[in-house]
């Protein structure tokens, strides 16, 4: 007698029929591609810790956005590298700031591509923290909310389809929602970094965005990696304040958190396959320890299987080509 599980194995072994029993599907439409944009012309600077990822001037960012659209990837996530920084991070809400300029250029050239704008002050502050500092070096949560709200309005006016607060300040989703609504921007969705952990996997990003804190760390406002229940509470609070999409960051060390938040909230959920996760695969593949294609597709499938509807990943372009 042939048991049902044996028959399923035979079915999976037939490539043509494998998709009929596959529980989790991976498509280029699931991805968001992050980009680092900087001032200047014809500027493309490789990021040493992230092979294949560059800092891009706006002309190159537009070309990259076109390539991304041709691959069937629906959205890009913009991080800005300003020409100058100050204590408050004023470049974040400047109407002529780098993210605002890049957003306008991409929406004009590739209007069908969704532009998501990272909403934080850390790339713009001279001290590298995600908010305004008090004299004792701690972050002033309430004063920071005012500046984040100004930034959200500036980004939305520039054409951002979605704003994505990544600062982890208390109450920022509600403050941003109110500010957008008061400006007649109530249709602008908020993708909240709801469970952003104080992770060791952000190192390459900080090189890319030049956002390493000048002193201390971000553990006062980012989450303890040991806390899953807190992650659920944070996500529920963001939903109550008006978040349209919630996010878990990083992805791979927190697959259990992705599943828990998806089950608890039922909201559209994004997972950020962060710079350190990307760099590890690239380094291992370059050394011949892993098959890059197989590893990346397995990794991204596992993130989707855990419950992510959207995967933000630096592998997006390569994965889209492989899936074709």
FENVENMO-V739170 format. One record per run of one state. SS is the DSSP state (alpha for helix, beta for strand, coil for the rest). FROM is the first residue (numbers start at 1). TO is the last residue. If there is no record, write none. Layout:
SS FROM TO
SS FROM TO
//
This chain:
coil 1 3
alpha 4 13
coil 14 14
alpha 15 21
coil 22 27
alpha 28 30
beta 31 38
coil 39 43
beta 44 46
coil 47 53
beta 54 56
coil 57 57
alpha 58 70
coil 71 74
beta 75 81
coil 82 85
beta 86 86
coil 87 89
alpha 90 92
coil 93 97
alpha 98 109
coil 110 113
beta 114 119
coil 120 124
beta 125 125
coil 126 132
beta 133 133
coil 134 138
beta 139 139
coil 140 140
alpha 141 157
coil 158 161
beta 162 165
coil 166 171
alpha 172 182
coil 183 188
beta 189 197
coil 198 199
alpha 200 209
coil 210 222
beta 223 223
coil 224 227
alpha 228 241
coil 242 244
beta 245 249
coil 250 251
alpha 252 265
coil 266 267
beta 268 273
coil 274 274
alpha 275 286
coil 287 291
alpha 292 306
coil 307 309
beta 310 313
coil 314 315
alpha 316 323
coil 324 324
//
